């Protein structure tokens, strides 16, 4: 977009509100059950080129629509959909965003512009001393910290005068709803389903403490400061982008395994001490702030 290209994005309906935070982007959203052939009929003849990264719905739509130039990484499953494979140099493991940016850089577009990494402006001012806790993960239960430790974190924040609300997301064990119920009626609970529909709520919070999943990435996108609790995933590769965010994890021998289901005893979650999360919160607050943490369960 910054290079002057007219740009659109193909996505599923549940992602529409996320992509609409980028002014000037044409969003082509389709219901989840839409077949690529049906979507291609609405795209045909309207676009000169397509950039795709994996052999999924959008890649199929671009080819069926006969988009003249179809660019993407030169990967085995994807290359059959492309007219112009892009070959990027092999590099050491780094953040997943490099996978996407390398394709753009192969097209000769400079991506090292700080403005490209600025949070989206929804026109919503975050409120001071507000914390959103999201214990659920749409990546599955293996990405979720024990419920009783979330309760300790929440009580400590409340007793220190912070405003706490709880979010639940689909795909986990319903920890958010259980936590809000245990804390009482005065605690606001928001079911963030779909997650992208929760962007205004995320923008209004100053801090988000969340299990590794989609929610902390979306919160970072709209300007919240995120503390993300990692388990089986690799934070070097999949953390929310930005220096203002923090990652908390417990290094164990089998991590990062990147598995959706733990074949052992979920030690990466059970061995993550509450004190590590508390320390990260204190660091992200004004330096030296003292918090008193409840030990009651």
N, C-alpha and C positions, 0 to 999 in steps of 0.2 A: 504493500500500500504506500509506504514512504517513497518507493522508487517511481511512483506515478502510475502503476498498473491498476486497472480496474479489477477488483477482487471480489470473489464470492466464496462461500464455504458450504460444502454439503455435510449435513449432520442429521442425527436423529432428533425428534421433537424434544426429548428431555434435555438436550444441550442448547436449545435455541436461545434461552435467556442468557446463557453465558456468552455466546458469540455476539449477541446484540449489545454487549457492553463496549464493542469496538465501533465507534462512529464511522460510517462510510463503507462498512462491510455488508455486502448482500448475503443474507442468510437463507439458504435453501434447505429447509427442514422438512423431514418426512416422518410419518408414523413408523413405529418400530416394525410393523409387519409389511411395509412397502417392499415390493420386489424391485431389484435393480432395473429390470426392463421397464417397469412403469415409471420409475424416477427418471430414467434416461430419456423418456419421451418428452419430459418437461425441460430437460437440459439441452437437448439436441439443437444444434445450430446457433446457440447463444454464446459459446465460449471458444476462444482461440487456443487455449492451453489449459492443462490441469497438472497440478503437482500433488502426488500421492506418496504415502510412506509405507503402506502395507497392503496386502492383497485382501481387501475387505470391500464393504458396500460401496464406498466412494470410488475405488479403483474400477470396480465392475461397471458402475454407472458411467464413468468417463469413457471407457472403451465401448460400451454399448451405444452411447450417444455419438460416437465417432468424433470426439474432440481431436482436432488435427495433431496437436503436440501434447504428448502425455509423458511427463517427467517424474522420476522418482529414483530411489536407491537401487543399485544394480544387485538386487537380491533374487534368489532362485525362484521363489513363488510369485514375486511381483513382476519380474521382467517381462513375462508374457503379456502383461497389460500395457506395457510402455512402448513408446516410439523413440524416446530419448533417455536411456538409462544414464544415471549420474554416478560416477565412480569417485568416492571420497577416500582419502588416505586413511589407513588404519592408525588409530590412536589409542593410548591407554584408556582404561575405564574412567569415565567422568560422567557428569550429570546427563540424564536422558535428553535434556534439551539440546545437547550437542548433536544428537542424531538428526533432529529436525533442522537445526540451523545449518548443518554441514551441507544439506541438499540445497538450501537457499544460497549459501556461499559458492557452491559449484556453479550456480547460475550467474555469478559475478556481482552479487548484491552484498554490500557491507552490512553486517549485523551488529557490529560493535558500537552501538549508539545507546547511551544510557536511557534515552527517552523510550526506547523499545521495551525497557524493563520496568517502567514506572507503573504503579498500580492503576487500575481503571478508576475513573472518577464517576461515581454514581450520583454525586451531589448530596451525599449523606455524610454528616459529620459524626465521627465516632464519639461516644460518650466516655468521659474520664472514669477510671476505676470500674469499668465493666469487663466481666469475664464470661466467656461462653465455654462450657465444658462439653465435649463430645466424646463419650466413652465408646460409642459404636463405630465399627469400621465396615464400609461396603466392600472391603477386601476379604472379609470373613472373620470368624471368631479367633483364628490364630493371631490376628493383628490387634487383639483387644487385651488391655491390662486388667488385672483382677478388680472386680466391682468394689470391694471393700476399701481399696486404696484410693479409688476415685472419691469415695465418700469422705475419707480423711482430708483429701485435698480441698474438696468443696466446703467442708465445715471450717477448715482453717481460713479460707478466703472470706467466708461469711462473717466469722467472728472478728476478723480484722477490718470489717467495714466495707468490703468490696461487694459490688452488685453482681450476683451470679445468676446465670440462666443456663439451661441444659438443652442440648440438641440431640435428637435421635435421628439415625439414618437407617435406611433399609440395608439388609445384608448381614447384620450382626446378630447379637443375642438379645437385643432390646435393653441394653444396660442403661441407656439414657433415660428411658421411661421409668425404670426401676429406681434409678438414682433420684430423679425428681420426686417420685412418690415418697421415698424415704425422707427427703429433706423437708417435705411439707408443702402446703398449698401456696405459701408465699413465693415459692420458686417458680419462675416462668419456664415452661417446657414447650419446645418447638420441634415438630416433626419435619425434618428437612427432606421432603420427598416430593418431587425430585430434588436432588442436592442443588442443582443450578438455580432452582427457584428460590433458594434461601439467600441469594446474594445481597439483597438489601439488609436482611437481618445480620449477616456477617459484617457488612460495612459499618454497621452501627456499634459494633463491639470493638473495644480497644485491644483486648487480648483474647486469643482463642487457644485453649489447651485441648488437644485432640489426639485420638488414636490415629495411627498411620492409615490414611485412606484418601478419598477424594476431597473431603471437606476442608482440611487445612490448606490444600492447594488453592481452592476457590476463595478461602478467607484471605490468603496472601494476595490473590489477584485483586481484591477490592480494598487492600490496605491495612488489614488487621495484622497485629504482631502474633505470630504463631509459635507455640511450643508443641512439638509433635513427638509422640511416644512411639519409638520404632521397636519392632520385634524381629520377624523373619526377613523383612526387606532391608536393602542396603541404603542407608541414608545418603551416602556419597552420590549415589545414582538417582535417588528418588525423593530427596528432601524438597520442601517448598523453597523456591529461589528467593534470595535476598539475605543480606547480612543482619537484618534486624530480627530474624527468626532464630529459634533454637531447636536443636534435636536432642532428645534424651533417649539413651539406650543402655542396655546392659550387655557387654560383650561376653558371649559364651562360645564354646568351641564349635558349635554347629551353625552359628550365624555368620553371615546372612545365608539362609537356605533358600529363600524366595518361594517357599512352599505355601499353598493355601491351607493345608492341613498338616499339623505337626505329627510326625511319626514317633516322637519321643514323649517328653513330659512338659512341653511348652516352657522350658526353663528361661528362655529369653524374656518372657513376660513375668513369670513368677519370681525371678531373681532381680528384677528391676525395683530397686528400693524407692520408697516414697520420698526419702530424703533427697534423692537425685532430682526428682521433679520439683520439690520444694525449692531447692537451690536455683534451678533454672528460672522459676517464677520470680524469686527475689532479685536475680540478676537483671531480669527484663523490666522490673519496676524501677523506680528511681533509686539509684545506688545506695545501698546500705539500709533500705527499708526493712523494718523488723516485722515478721509475721509470727503469730502464735498458732501452732497447729494442734487441733483437737485430736486426742487419742481415743475418744469415744467412738464406738462402732454402733 
